[in-house]
Amino acid sequence: MDNSAGRRRAERRGRNAERIAALYLRLKGYRIITTRFRCHAGEIDIIAMRRDLAVFVEVKARADERVAIDAVTPSAMRRIRAASDVWLARQEDAHLLSQRYDIVACLPGRLPRHFIDAF
């Protein structure tokens, strides 16, 4: 298998995990604002709202939940926080919003695991 085929498969797996995570969050009562928010500072997989709470979600598809959590490195956390600052700066009501950073681990053959206030 060449590297590009593996990359495409990983990309597809990641997109599927993001769709599953978004559906799971909707079922838990969150409103999905956007997926794959990108800016110069970084990328956020899912931005969701619940009342006045903006939730910035990193999605990881891994075989084990501990591996999924550990895959969100300190540098990834910094990029997600920086991207969330950009998104918040574009919102007129940002001063009214609380914010939180979550991880959703998509595990094979299991329901996703939602780690609230993960970082």
N, C-alpha and C positions, 0 to 999 in steps of 0.2 A: 504494500500500500504506500502510495506516495504521500508526502506531507500535506499537499493541498486537499486530498480526499479526506484525510483525518481531520483537517481543519474544518472542512465543510460539515462533516459529521458532528463535530463538537459544536459548531455554530447552530446546527439544526437542533441538537439536544438542548442547548441553552435557550433557544427560542421556545421550544416546547415546554421547558421548565417554567419559563416566564408566563406562558399562557396558563399553565396549571396553577401557578402561584396566584395570578390575578383572579382566576375563577375562585380559588380557595378563599382569598381575601374578601371577594364580593359576598360569598356565602357567610362569612363572619361579620358582615355588615359594613365593610369599608366601601367607599366610592372610589373607583380607579380614575385618577385625573389624567395620567399619561403613563406610557411605557416607553422605555428606552430614551429617556430625556438625555440629550447630548448638548454639551457646550464646550467652550475652550478649557474649562476647569476639569471636566470629567464626564462620566455617564452615571445615570441612576436607572436601575432596571425598572422599578415601579414607583410612582408617586401616588399615594392614596390619601384619602381624607376620611375622617370620622369626626363629625361636628367641627370643632375649631382646631383639630389636631391634624397636622400634615405629617404623614409617615413616609419616610424615604426607605425603600426596601431593596436590599441586595438579594438576588436569587442565586442559589448554587445547586446544581444537579450533581450529586455525589452518591456513592454507594453507602456512605456512613455519615450520620449527622455531625459527629465530631470533626471529621475531615471537611465537611461543608463549612462549618463555623471557622475552622482554622484557615480555610482558603481565603477568608476575608482578612487580608493582611493590613497592618497599620498604614501602609502607603495607599491601599485601596480605600480604607476608611477616610483618609485625608482627602482623596479625590472626590469621594461621595459627598463629604461635608462641604467641600468647595463648590461642587455642582449644586448642592442644595442651597447654598448662599446665593448663587446666581438665580436659581428658580425663584427663591423667596423675594429677591430684589425686584423681580418682574411682577409680583403680585401686589395689587393695590391694598389688599387687606392683610398684608404680611404681619403688620404690627399686632393684629388680633389673633394670630395663629401660634399655637404651641407646636413643637416639632419633636420627632422621635426617629431613631434609626433602628430598623429591624432587619433580620435575616430570615428568609424562607428557604429551608432545605428541602429539595425535591429528591426523594429517595425511591429507588426502584421497587415497585410493587406495594408501596405504602402511601398513606396520606402524607401530604407535605407537613413539615414541622415548622411552626411559626415561633421564632425567637424574638420576643418583644423587648425593645430597648436593649438591643444586643451590643451596641457600641455608642 
